[in-house]
């Protein structure tokens, strides 16, 4: 009998607590979340908004055409343009001199190409994505670390906004301050992009060399 009484008391106590919680919640909601409460919100588009498509493609501003050529400052201090590079195939790369890892490996790869194709009519054009740091003087010192032949391997700098446009509009690569991809762009003697090669990938690296040999025949 005593056990039954205890059980009934527990049930009544639980019901009373439940009613108290229900009575307390609206007051908290009316005043906003308490200091220990986490509120989740969904700021994304609704299903109806997500279903709306934009039928019109985007275009460059009317007063600013897409770049089709470029001109930058070489480590020698001279201005070099894409027109000056025509007549020989060349490889475009992006880097910055203070990069501690991938840029060093990337330029070591270019040194390998310079050694293999020394004096054979292919050039290498390394464009800085940190031009504020990479002045012509800094680039001369950096190029010397890799034994870069000034006639075959160029190091270029300029205005960062302009370099962003050169990367995206001409060479179809995203570049920004101290940011670039691990890709070489192979350009033929007419200034036309032949292909994009991920230099860390062994098969693409092998195909890049083969394509250079083919262009030089």
DAZIHU-V786928 format. One record per residue. RES is the residue in one small letter. BURIAL is # if it has 16 or more other ideal C-beta (glycine too) atoms within 10 Angstrom, else .. Layout:
res=RES burial=BURIAL
res=RES burial=BURIAL
This chain:
res=x burial=.
res=x burial=.
res=x burial=.
res=x burial=.
res=x burial=.
res=x burial=.
res=x burial=.
res=x burial=.
res=x burial=.
res=x burial=.
res=x burial=.
res=x burial=.
res=x burial=.
res=x burial=.
res=x burial=.
res=x burial=.
res=x burial=.
res=x burial=.
res=x burial=.
res=x burial=.
res=x burial=.
res=x burial=.
res=x burial=.
res=x burial=.
res=x burial=.
res=x burial=.
res=x burial=.
res=x burial=.
res=x burial=.
res=x burial=.
res=x burial=.
res=x burial=.
res=x burial=.
res=x burial=.
res=x burial=.
res=x burial=.
res=x burial=.
res=x burial=.
res=x burial=.
res=x burial=.
res=x burial=.
res=x burial=.
res=x burial=.
res=x burial=.
res=x burial=.
res=x burial=.
res=x burial=.
res=x burial=.
res=x burial=.
res=x burial=.
res=x burial=.
res=x burial=.
res=x burial=.
res=x burial=.
res=x burial=.
res=x burial=.
res=x burial=.
res=x burial=.
res=x burial=.
res=x burial=.
res=x burial=.
res=x burial=.
res=x burial=.
res=x burial=.
res=x burial=.
res=x burial=.
res=x burial=#
res=x burial=.
res=x burial=.
res=x burial=#
res=x burial=.
res=x burial=#
res=x burial=#
res=x burial=#
res=x burial=#
res=x burial=.
res=x burial=.
res=x burial=.
res=x burial=.
res=x burial=#
res=x burial=.
res=x burial=#
res=x burial=.
res=x burial=.
res=x burial=#
res=x burial=.
res=x burial=.
res=x burial=.
res=x burial=#
res=x burial=#
res=x burial=#
res=x burial=#
res=x burial=#
res=x burial=#
res=x burial=#
res=x burial=#
res=x burial=#
res=x burial=.
res=x burial=#
res=x burial=.
res=x burial=.
res=x burial=.
res=x burial=#
res=x burial=.
res=x burial=.
res=x burial=#
res=x burial=#
res=x burial=.
res=x burial=#
res=x burial=#
res=x burial=#
res=x burial=.
res=x burial=#
res=x burial=#
res=x burial=.
res=x burial=.
res=x burial=#
res=x burial=.
res=x burial=.
res=x burial=.
res=x burial=.
res=x burial=#
res=x burial=#
res=x burial=#
res=x burial=#
res=x burial=#
res=x burial=#
res=x burial=#
res=x burial=#
res=x burial=#
res=x burial=#
res=x burial=.
res=x burial=.
res=x burial=#
res=x burial=#
res=x burial=.
res=x burial=.
res=x burial=#
res=x burial=#
res=x burial=#
res=x burial=.
res=x burial=#
res=x burial=#
res=x burial=.
res=x burial=.
res=x burial=#
res=x burial=.
res=x burial=#
res=x burial=#
res=x burial=.
res=x burial=.
res=x burial=#
res=x burial=#
res=x burial=#
res=x burial=#
res=x burial=#
res=x burial=#
res=x burial=#
res=x burial=.
res=x burial=#
res=x burial=.
res=x burial=.
res=x burial=#
res=x burial=#
res=x burial=#
res=x burial=#
res=x burial=#
res=x burial=.
res=x burial=.
res=x burial=#
res=x burial=#
res=x burial=.
res=x burial=#
res=x burial=.
res=x burial=#
res=x burial=.
res=x burial=.
res=x burial=.
res=x burial=.
res=x burial=#
res=x burial=.
res=x burial=#
res=x burial=#
res=x burial=#
res=x burial=#
res=x burial=#
res=x burial=#
res=x burial=.
res=x burial=.
res=x burial=.
res=x burial=#
res=x burial=.
res=x burial=.
res=x burial=#
res=x burial=.
res=x burial=#
res=x burial=#
res=x burial=.
res=x burial=#
res=x burial=.
res=x burial=.
res=x burial=.
res=x burial=.
res=x burial=.
res=x burial=#
res=x burial=.
res=x burial=.
res=x burial=#
res=x burial=.
res=x burial=.
res=x burial=#
res=x burial=#
res=x burial=.
res=x burial=.
res=x burial=#
res=x burial=.
res=x burial=.
